[in-house]
């Protein structure tokens, strides 16, 4: 386990970019995010936006297991459907309503 407090800010930024971690660019926030990622507790962000033809497009990072499990429950209930698109480390879904993690 790396001691992130000894690293410079530019090295912390590079490490966050390498791991696809999105956080505030402050030293303390980057150290906290990297430490959580090392422990496996970092929650990767989910992108959601309105679709032109109605509904919502949801992009979930494949490492975000709780949200993928919740989405699979919505697919079983037929509230959402998989678009079979996998890009930039994300899985895409189309939902009838806004996706809210319970």
N, CA, C and O atoms as CSV, one atom per row, in Angstrom:
chain,resi,resn,atom,element,x,y,z
A,1,UNK,N,N,0.845,-1.183,0.000
A,1,UNK,CA,C,0.000,0.000,0.000
A,1,UNK,C,C,0.882,1.235,0.000
A,1,UNK,O,O,1.814,1.343,0.797
A,2,UNK,N,N,0.590,2.149,-0.882
A,2,UNK,CA,C,1.407,3.340,-1.067
A,2,UNK,C,C,1.052,4.404,-0.039
A,2,UNK,O,O,-0.115,4.565,0.319
A,3,UNK,N,N,2.050,5.121,0.431
A,3,UNK,CA,C,1.816,6.257,1.317
A,3,UNK,C,C,1.630,7.491,0.435
A,3,UNK,O,O,2.604,8.095,-0.015
A,4,UNK,N,N,0.389,7.854,0.197
A,4,UNK,CA,C,0.065,8.937,-0.738
A,4,UNK,C,C,0.431,10.314,-0.192
A,4,UNK,O,O,0.552,11.268,-0.961
A,5,UNK,N,N,0.606,10.432,1.112
A,5,UNK,CA,C,0.945,11.733,1.700
A,5,UNK,C,C,2.334,12.204,1.285
A,5,UNK,O,O,2.628,13.397,1.354
A,6,UNK,N,N,3.195,11.271,0.852
A,6,UNK,CA,C,4.552,11.629,0.445
A,6,UNK,C,C,4.613,12.065,-1.021
A,6,UNK,O,O,5.602,12.664,-1.443
A,7,UNK,N,N,3.573,11.774,-1.798
A,7,UNK,CA,C,3.580,12.097,-3.232
A,7,UNK,C,C,3.203,13.549,-3.479
A,7,UNK,O,O,2.472,14.159,-2.698
A,8,UNK,N,N,3.714,14.091,-4.576
A,8,UNK,CA,C,3.378,15.456,-4.972
A,8,UNK,C,C,2.003,15.462,-5.639
A,8,UNK,O,O,1.488,14.416,-6.034
A,9,UNK,N,N,1.418,16.656,-5.757
A,9,UNK,CA,C,0.072,16.808,-6.295
A,9,UNK,C,C,-0.008,16.311,-7.740
A,9,UNK,O,O,-0.986,15.663,-8.112
A,10,UNK,N,N,1.009,16.607,-8.561
A,10,UNK,CA,C,0.957,16.174,-9.963
A,10,UNK,C,C,0.986,14.649,-10.086
A,10,UNK,O,O,0.353,14.091,-10.982
A,11,UNK,N,N,1.716,13.970,-9.195
A,11,UNK,CA,C,1.725,12.503,-9.204
A,11,UNK,C,C,0.394,11.929,-8.723
A,11,UNK,O,O,-0.053,10.889,-9.206
A,12,UNK,N,N,-0.234,12.614,-7.766
A,12,UNK,CA,C,-1.548,12.184,-7.306
A,12,UNK,C,C,-2.584,12.316,-8.428
A,12,UNK,O,O,-3.438,11.447,-8.598
A,13,UNK,N,N,-2.500,13.411,-9.191
A,13,UNK,CA,C,-3.418,13.614,-10.317
A,13,UNK,C,C,-3.235,12.521,-11.365
A,13,UNK,O,O,-4.216,11.991,-11.887
A,14,UNK,N,N,-1.979,12.180,-11.676
A,14,UNK,CA,C,-1.712,11.128,-12.658
A,14,UNK,C,C,-2.268,9.785,-12.193
A,14,UNK,O,O,-2.819,9.027,-12.991
A,15,UNK,N,N,-2.124,9.497,-10.914
A,15,UNK,CA,C,-2.625,8.236,-10.374
A,15,UNK,C,C,-4.154,8.190,-10.425
A,15,UNK,O,O,-4.730,7.144,-10.722
A,16,UNK,N,N,-4.809,9.306,-10.140
A,16,UNK,CA,C,-6.270,9.370,-10.226
A,16,UNK,C,C,-6.731,9.188,-11.668
A,16,UNK,O,O,-7.712,8.487,-11.918
A,17,UNK,N,N,-6.042,9.805,-12.608
A,17,UNK,CA,C,-6.406,9.660,-14.013
A,17,UNK,C,C,-6.198,8.228,-14.493
A,17,UNK,O,O,-7.004,7.704,-15.262
A,18,UNK,N,N,-5.125,7.602,-14.041
A,18,UNK,CA,C,-4.826,6.230,-14.446
A,18,UNK,C,C,-5.910,5.265,-13.974
A,18,UNK,O,O,-6.211,4.281,-14.649
A,19,UNK,N,N,-6.497,5.554,-12.802
A,19,UNK,CA,C,-7.528,4.676,-12.236
A,19,UNK,C,C,-8.948,5.139,-12.587
A,19,UNK,O,O,-9.916,4.536,-12.122
A,20,UNK,N,N,-9.091,6.177,-13.384
A,20,UNK,CA,C,-10.399,6.736,-13.760
A,20,UNK,C,C,-11.190,7.204,-12.550
A,20,UNK,O,O,-12.402,6.999,-12.480
A,21,UNK,N,N,-10.518,7.824,-11.606
A,21,UNK,CA,C,-11.175,8.347,-10.415
A,21,UNK,C,C,-11.481,9.817,-10.646
A,21,UNK,O,O,-10.597,10.607,-10.977
A,22,UNK,N,N,-12.752,10.174,-10.465
A,22,UNK,CA,C,-13.173,11.563,-10.618
A,22,UNK,C,C,-13.414,12.125,-9.226
A,22,UNK,O,O,-14.274,11.640,-8.491
A,23,UNK,N,N,-12.650,13.151,-8.869
A,23,UNK,CA,C,-12.803,13.787,-7.567
A,23,UNK,C,C,-12.309,15.229,-7.665
A,23,UNK,O,O,-11.803,15.652,-8.705
A,24,UNK,N,N,-12.460,15.971,-6.582
A,24,UNK,CA,C,-11.958,17.344,-6.563
A,24,UNK,C,C,-10.434,17.313,-6.653
A,24,UNK,O,O,-9.797,16.418,-6.098
A,25,UNK,N,N,-9.843,18.295,-7.358
A,25,UNK,CA,C,-8.382,18.272,-7.543
A,25,UNK,C,C,-7.586,18.791,-6.352
A,25,UNK,O,O,-6.507,19.353,-6.537
A,26,UNK,N,N,-8.088,18.616,-5.149
A,26,UNK,CA,C,-7.328,19.028,-3.970
A,26,UNK,C,C,-6.520,17.839,-3.457
A,26,UNK,O,O,-6.895,16.684,-3.659
A,27,UNK,N,N,-5.443,18.131,-2.812
A,27,UNK,CA,C,-4.533,17.080,-2.337
A,27,UNK,C,C,-5.233,16.101,-1.389
A,27,UNK,O,O,-5.119,14.886,-1.548
A,28,UNK,N,N,-5.958,16.639,-0.400
A,28,UNK,CA,C,-6.621,15.782,0.585
A,28,UNK,C,C,-7.693,14.904,-0.063
A,28,UNK,O,O,-7.816,13.725,0.272
A,29,UNK,N,N,-8.462,15.471,-0.982
A,29,UNK,CA,C,-9.524,14.720,-1.642
A,29,UNK,C,C,-8.951,13.597,-2.515
A,29,UNK,O,O,-9.498,12.494,-2.544
A,30,UNK,N,N,-7.852,13.873,-3.226
A,30,UNK,CA,C,-7.231,12.840,-4.056
A,30,UNK,C,C,-6.650,11.717,-3.201
A,30,UNK,O,O,-6.760,10.546,-3.564
A,31,UNK,N,N,-6.031,12.061,-2.072
A,31,UNK,CA,C,-5.488,11.040,-1.167
A,31,UNK,C,C,-6.616,10.177,-0.620
A,31,UNK,O,O,-6.486,8.955,-0.548
A,32,UNK,N,N,-7.725,10.810,-0.233
A,32,UNK,CA,C,-8.871,10.064,0.291
A,32,UNK,C,C,-9.443,9.118,-0.771
A,32,UNK,O,O,-9.761,7.967,-0.474
A,33,UNK,N,N,-9.571,9.611,-2.012
A,33,UNK,CA,C,-10.129,8.796,-3.090
A,33,UNK,C,C,-9.217,7.615,-3.421
A,33,UNK,O,O,-9.702,6.500,-3.613
A,34,UNK,N,N,-7.924,7.841,-3.490
A,34,UNK,CA,C,-6.988,6.759,-3.796
A,34,UNK,C,C,-6.949,5.713,-2.688
A,34,UNK,O,O,-6.849,4.517,-2.963
A,35,UNK,N,N,-7.029,6.163,-1.437
A,35,UNK,CA,C,-7.049,5.227,-0.312
A,35,UNK,C,C,-8.311,4.374,-0.346
A,35,UNK,O,O,-8.250,3.166,-0.122
A,36,UNK,N,N,-9.466,5.003,-0.628
A,36,UNK,CA,C,-10.711,4.248,-0.732
A,36,UNK,C,C,-10.666,3.260,-1.888
A,36,UNK,O,O,-11.197,2.155,-1.787
A,37,UNK,N,N,-10.033,3.657,-2.985
A,37,UNK,CA,C,-9.916,2.751,-4.126
A,37,UNK,C,C,-9.039,1.549,-3.784
A,37,UNK,O,O,-9.333,0.427,-4.197
A,38,UNK,N,N,-7.967,1.780,-3.032
A,38,UNK,CA,C,-7.114,0.678,-2.598
A,38,UNK,C,C,-7.880,-0.315,-1.725
A,38,UNK,O,O,-7.641,-1.521,-1.786
A,39,UNK,N,N,-8.801,0.204,-0.914
A,39,UNK,CA,C,-9.589,-0.647,-0.025
A,39,UNK,C,C,-10.781,-1.269,-0.739
A,39,UNK,O,O,-11.468,-2.120,-0.173
A,40,UNK,N,N,-11.035,-0.850,-1.983
A,40,UNK,CA,C,-12.173,-1.374,-2.739
A,40,UNK,C,C,-13.488,-0.730,-2.372
A,40,UNK,O,O,-14.544,-1.303,-2.639
A,41,UNK,N,N,-13.459,0.446,-1.765
A,41,UNK,CA,C,-14.675,1.120,-1.314
A,41,UNK,C,C,-15.042,2.336,-2.164
A,41,UNK,O,O,-16.069,2.967,-1.913
A,42,UNK,N,N,-14.232,2.678,-3.157
A,42,UNK,CA,C,-14.500,3.862,-3.970
A,42,UNK,C,C,-15.680,3.595,-4.899
A,42,UNK,O,O,-15.714,2.567,-5.577
A,43,UNK,N,N,-16.643,4.509,-4.936
A,43,UNK,CA,C,-17.822,4.367,-5.787
A,43,UNK,C,C,-17.596,5.183,-7.057
A,43,UNK,O,O,-17.462,6.405,-7.006
A,44,UNK,N,N,-17.556,4.500,-8.181
A,44,UNK,CA,C,-17.357,5.167,-9.463
A,44,UNK,C,C,-18.660,5.822,-9.889
A,44,UNK,O,O,-19.735,5.255,-9.697
A,45,UNK,N,N,-18.570,6.997,-10.460
A,45,UNK,CA,C,-19.762,7.780,-10.770
A,45,UNK,C,C,-20.553,7.185,-11.932
A,45,UNK,O,O,-20.009,6.511,-12.808
A,46,UNK,N,N,-21.844,7.456,-11.906
A,46,UNK,CA,C,-22.775,7.011,-12.937
A,46,UNK,C,C,-23.251,8.232,-13.704
A,46,UNK,O,O,-23.585,9.255,-13.107
A,47,UNK,N,N,-23.285,8.127,-15.028
A,47,UNK,CA,C,-23.721,9.232,-15.877
A,47,UNK,C,C,-25.139,8.940,-16.352
A,47,UNK,O,O,-25.449,7.818,-16.753
A,48,UNK,N,N,-25.990,9.950,-16.303
A,48,UNK,CA,C,-27.379,9.780,-16.709
A,48,UNK,C,C,-27.833,11.036,-17.442
A,48,UNK,O,O,-27.593,12.149,-16.974
A,49,UNK,N,N,-28.475,10.869,-18.568
A,49,UNK,CA,C,-29.014,12.014,-19.297
A,49,UNK,C,C,-30.250,11.617,-20.079
A,49,UNK,O,O,-30.490,10.436,-20.333
A,50,UNK,N,N,-31.042,12.631,-20.463
A,50,UNK,CA,C,-32.301,12.376,-21.169
A,50,UNK,C,C,-32.035,11.934,-22.600
A,50,UNK,O,O,-31.116,12.420,-23.259
A,51,UNK,N,N,-32.854,11.006,-23.061
A,51,UNK,CA,C,-32.783,10.515,-24.431
A,51,UNK,C,C,-33.712,11.364,-25.296
A,51,UNK,O,O,-34.745,11.835,-24.818
A,52,UNK,N,N,-33.352,11.563,-26.563
A,52,UNK,CA,C,-34.152,12.394,-27.463
A,52,UNK,C,C,-35.575,11.879,-27.617
A,52,UNK,O,O,-36.518,12.668,-27.695
A,53,UNK,N,N,-35.736,10.556,-27.662
A,53,UNK,CA,C,-37.042,9.948,-27.919
A,53,UNK,C,C,-37.807,9.625,-26.636
A,53,UNK,O,O,-38.782,8.875,-26.674
A,54,UNK,N,N,-37.387,10.167,-25.526
A,54,UNK,CA,C,-38.033,9.899,-24.246
A,54,UNK,C,C,-37.236,8.899,-23.431
A,54,UNK,O,O,-36.497,8.084,-23.984
A,55,UNK,N,N,-37.382,8.960,-22.139
A,55,UNK,CA,C,-36.637,8.070,-21.255
A,55,UNK,C,C,-35.259,8.628,-20.929
A,55,UNK,O,O,-34.967,9.797,-21.181
A,56,UNK,N,N,-34.432,7.779,-20.372
A,56,UNK,CA,C,-33.097,8.190,-19.941
A,56,UNK,C,C,-32.057,7.171,-20.403
A,56,UNK,O,O,-32.338,5.976,-20.492
A,57,UNK,N,N,-30.870,7.656,-20.691
A,57,UNK,CA,C,-29.707,6.815,-20.965
A,57,UNK,C,C,-28.850,6.834,-19.706
A,57,UNK,O,O,-28.513,7.900,-19.191
A,58,UNK,N,N,-28.500,5.652,-19.214
A,58,UNK,CA,C,-27.702,5.534,-17.992
A,58,UNK,C,C,-26.414,4.796,-18.334
A,58,UNK,O,O,-26.443,3.724,-18.938
A,59,UNK,N,N,-25.288,5.376,-17.943
A,59,UNK,CA,C,-23.983,4.747,-18.134
A,59,UNK,C,C,-23.422,4.414,-16.753
A,59,UNK,O,O,-23.199,5.305,-15.934
A,60,UNK,N,N,-23.198,3.130,-16.503
A,60,UNK,CA,C,-22.697,2.688,-15.197
A,60,UNK,C,C,-21.306,2.102,-15.377
A,60,UNK,O,O,-21.084,1.268,-16.255
A,61,UNK,N,N,-20.373,2.539,-14.544
A,61,UNK,CA,C,-19.026,1.993,-14.566
A,61,UNK,C,C,-19.088,0.520,-14.187
A,61,UNK,O,O,-19.765,0.159,-13.224
A,62,UNK,N,N,-18.390,-0.336,-14.930
A,62,UNK,CA,C,-18.475,-1.779,-14.695
A,62,UNK,C,C,-17.918,-2.194,-13.336
A,62,UNK,O,O,-18.175,-3.313,-12.892
A,63,UNK,N,N,-17.159,-1.320,-12.661
A,63,UNK,CA,C,-16.624,-1.642,-11.336
A,63,UNK,C,C,-17.595,-1.270,-10.213
A,63,UNK,O,O,-17.359,-1.601,-9.051
A,64,UNK,N,N,-18.685,-0.584,-10.560
A,64,UNK,CA,C,-19.657,-0.144,-9.565
A,64,UNK,C,C,-20.716,-1.237,-9.381
A,64,UNK,O,O,-21.801,-1.167,-9.959
A,65,UNK,N,N,-20.390,-2.229,-8.582
A,65,UNK,CA,C,-21.240,-3.411,-8.438
A,65,UNK,C,C,-22.615,-3.131,-7.828
A,65,UNK,O,O,-23.595,-3.697,-8.312
A,66,UNK,N,N,-22.746,-2.289,-6.793
A,66,UNK,CA,C,-24.089,-2.060,-6.227
A,66,UNK,C,C,-25.078,-1.481,-7.252
A,66,UNK,O,O,-26.243,-1.880,-7.281
A,67,UNK,N,N,-24.620,-0.555,-8.080
A,67,UNK,CA,C,-25.522,0.032,-9.071
A,67,UNK,C,C,-25.829,-0.949,-10.201
A,67,UNK,O,O,-26.935,-0.929,-10.741
A,68,UNK,N,N,-24.883,-1.800,-10.566
A,68,UNK,CA,C,-25.158,-2.811,-11.587
A,68,UNK,C,C,-26.177,-3.841,-11.081
A,68,UNK,O,O,-27.025,-4.302,-11.844
A,69,UNK,N,N,-26.091,-4.192,-9.812
A,69,UNK,CA,C,-27.061,-5.115,-9.229
A,69,UNK,C,C,-28.449,-4.485,-9.211
A,69,UNK,O,O,-29.439,-5.137,-9.541
A,70,UNK,N,N,-28.513,-3.215,-8.825
A,70,UNK,CA,C,-29.794,-2.507,-8.814
A,70,UNK,C,C,-30.376,-2.395,-10.220
A,70,UNK,O,O,-31.585,-2.530,-10.410
A,71,UNK,N,N,-29.514,-2.148,-11.204
A,71,UNK,CA,C,-29.976,-2.050,-12.587
A,71,UNK,C,C,-30.490,-3.400,-13.079
A,71,UNK,O,O,-31.473,-3.444,-13.818
A,72,UNK,N,N,-29.851,-4.497,-12.688
A,72,UNK,CA,C,-30.323,-5.815,-13.114
A,72,UNK,C,C,-31.703,-6.110,-12.539
A,72,UNK,O,O,-32.510,-6.777,-13.187
A,73,UNK,N,N,-31.987,-5.623,-11.331
A,73,UNK,CA,C,-33.326,-5.778,-10.758
A,73,UNK,C,C,-34.349,-4.978,-11.570
A,73,UNK,O,O,-35.470,-5.440,-11.782
A,74,UNK,N,N,-33.967,-3.782,-12.023
A,74,UNK,CA,C,-34.861,-2.973,-12.851
A,74,UNK,C,C,-35.092,-3.624,-14.217
A,74,UNK,O,O,-36.178,-3.507,-14.783
A,75,UNK,N,N,-34.090,-4.299,-14.738
A,75,UNK,CA,C,-34.246,-4.998,-16.018
A,75,UNK,C,C,-35.212,-6.161,-15.858
A,75,UNK,O,O,-36.034,-6.405,-16.741
A,76,UNK,N,N,-35.125,-6.888,-14.739
A,76,UNK,CA,C,-36.055,-7.990,-14.481
A,76,UNK,C,C,-37.495,-7.493,-14.382
A,76,UNK,O,O,-38.426,-8.175,-14.812
A,77,UNK,N,N,-37.673,-6.290,-13.807
A,77,UNK,CA,C,-39.011,-5.709,-13.681
A,77,UNK,C,C,-39.461,-5.011,-14.964
A,77,UNK,O,O,-40.578,-4.500,-15.040
A,78,UNK,N,N,-38.588,-4.992,-15.965
A,78,UNK,CA,C,-38.840,-4.385,-17.276
A,78,UNK,C,C,-38.982,-2.862,-17.224
A,78,UNK,O,O,-39.674,-2.274,-18.056
A,79,UNK,N,N,-38.321,-2.217,-16.236
A,79,UNK,CA,C,-38.263,-0.762,-16.188
A,79,UNK,C,C,-37.132,-0.244,-17.073
A,79,UNK,O,O,-37.180,0.889,-17.554
A,80,UNK,N,N,-36.122,-1.073,-17.283
A,80,UNK,CA,C,-34.943,-0.692,-18.062
A,80,UNK,C,C,-34.576,-1.828,-19.016
A,80,UNK,O,O,-35.026,-2.965,-18.867
A,81,UNK,N,N,-33.745,-1.483,-20.002
A,81,UNK,CA,C,-33.238,-2.517,-20.896
A,81,UNK,C,C,-31.785,-2.216,-21.236
A,81,UNK,O,O,-31.377,-1.056,-21.305
A,82,UNK,N,N,-31.020,-3.261,-21.445
A,82,UNK,CA,C,-29.618,-3.108,-21.809
A,82,UNK,C,C,-29.526,-2.687,-23.269
A,82,UNK,O,O,-30.268,-3.186,-24.115
A,83,UNK,N,N,-28.622,-1.776,-23.557
A,83,UNK,CA,C,-28.422,-1.332,-24.937
A,83,UNK,C,C,-27.332,-2.158,-25.616
A,83,UNK,O,O,-27.046,-1.951,-26.796
A,84,UNK,N,N,-26.719,-3.093,-24.882
A,84,UNK,CA,C,-25.620,-3.920,-25.392
A,84,UNK,C,C,-24.470,-3.073,-25.929
A,84,UNK,O,O,-23.847,-3.410,-26.936
A,85,UNK,N,N,-24.204,-1.971,-25.241
A,85,UNK,CA,C,-23.102,-1.087,-25.601
A,85,UNK,C,C,-22.146,-1.040,-24.412
A,85,UNK,O,O,-22.554,-0.761,-23.285
A,86,UNK,N,N,-20.882,-1.315,-24.675
A,86,UNK,CA,C,-19.848,-1.269,-23.651
A,86,UNK,C,C,-18.719,-0.396,-24.179
A,86,UNK,O,O,-18.034,-0.769,-25.132
A,87,UNK,N,N,-18.526,0.763,-23.562
A,87,UNK,CA,C,-17.458,1.643,-24.021
A,87,UNK,C,C,-16.880,2.420,-22.853
A,87,UNK,O,O,-17.580,2.721,-21.886
A,88,UNK,N,N,-15.631,2.735,-22.946
A,88,UNK,CA,C,-14.902,3.536,-21.965
A,88,UNK,C,C,-15.115,3.003,-20.541
A,88,UNK,O,O,-15.237,3.778,-19.593
A,89,UNK,N,N,-15.157,1.689,-20.406
A,89,UNK,CA,C,-15.318,1.096,-19.086
A,89,UNK,C,C,-16.711,1.239,-18.512
A,89,UNK,O,O,-16.888,1.138,-17.298
A,90,UNK,N,N,-17.707,1.474,-19.358
A,90,UNK,CA,C,-19.078,1.675,-18.894
A,90,UNK,C,C,-20.038,0.763,-19.632
A,90,UNK,O,O,-19.805,0.376,-20.777
A,91,UNK,N,N,-21.128,0.429,-18.947
A,91,UNK,CA,C,-22.205,-0.359,-19.532
A,91,UNK,C,C,-23.395,0.585,-19.685
A,91,UNK,O,O,-23.727,1.317,-18.753
A,92,UNK,N,N,-24.043,0.575,-20.859
A,92,UNK,CA,C,-25.124,1.514,-21.159
A,92,UNK,C,C,-26.471,0.835,-21.048
A,92,UNK,O,O,-26.641,-0.316,-21.452
A,93,UNK,N,N,-27.438,1.571,-20.488
A,93,UNK,CA,C,-28.804,1.086,-20.338
A,93,UNK,C,C,-29.776,2.187,-20.759
A,93,UNK,O,O,-29.437,3.370,-20.732
A,94,UNK,N,N,-30.983,1.788,-21.147
A,94,UNK,CA,C,-32.052,2.732,-21.461
A,94,UNK,C,C,-33.175,2.489,-20.462
A,94,UNK,O,O,-33.636,1.359,-20.300
A,95,UNK,N,N,-33.613,3.553,-19.790
A,95,UNK,CA,C,-34.636,3.432,-18.749
A,95,UNK,C,C,-35.837,4.299,-19.091
A,95,UNK,O,O,-35.718,5.314,-19.777
A,96,UNK,N,N,-36.998,3.880,-18.597
A,96,UNK,CA,C,-38.206,4.651,-18.809
A,96,UNK,C,C,-38.234,5.884,-17.912
A,96,UNK,O,O,-38.722,6.941,-18.312
A,97,UNK,N,N,-37.710,5.742,-16.699
A,97,UNK,CA,C,-37.678,6.856,-15.761
A,97,UNK,C,C,-36.251,7.028,-15.231
A,97,UNK,O,O,-35.354,6.255,-15.569
A,98,UNK,N,N,-36.059,8.033,-14.412
A,98,UNK,CA,C,-34.732,8.318,-13.896
A,98,UNK,C,C,-34.251,7.179,-12.998
A,98,UNK,O,O,-35.026,6.639,-12.207
A,99,UNK,N,N,-32.974,6.815,-13.120
A,99,UNK,CA,C,-32.390,5.728,-12.330
A,99,UNK,C,C,-31.930,6.291,-10.992
A,99,UNK,O,O,-31.068,7.169,-10.942
A,100,UNK,N,N,-32.509,5.780,-9.912
A,100,UNK,CA,C,-32.146,6.222,-8.577
A,100,UNK,C,C,-31.711,5.007,-7.784
A,100,UNK,O,O,-32.456,4.034,-7.676
A,101,UNK,N,N,-30.508,5.055,-7.227
A,101,UNK,CA,C,-29.992,3.934,-6.439
A,101,UNK,C,C,-30.667,3.949,-5.072
A,101,UNK,O,O,-30.606,4.949,-4.355
A,102,UNK,N,N,-31.302,2.856,-4.716
A,102,UNK,CA,C,-32.009,2.803,-3.422
A,102,UNK,C,C,-31.111,2.328,-2.320
A,102,UNK,O,O,-31.545,2.226,-1.173
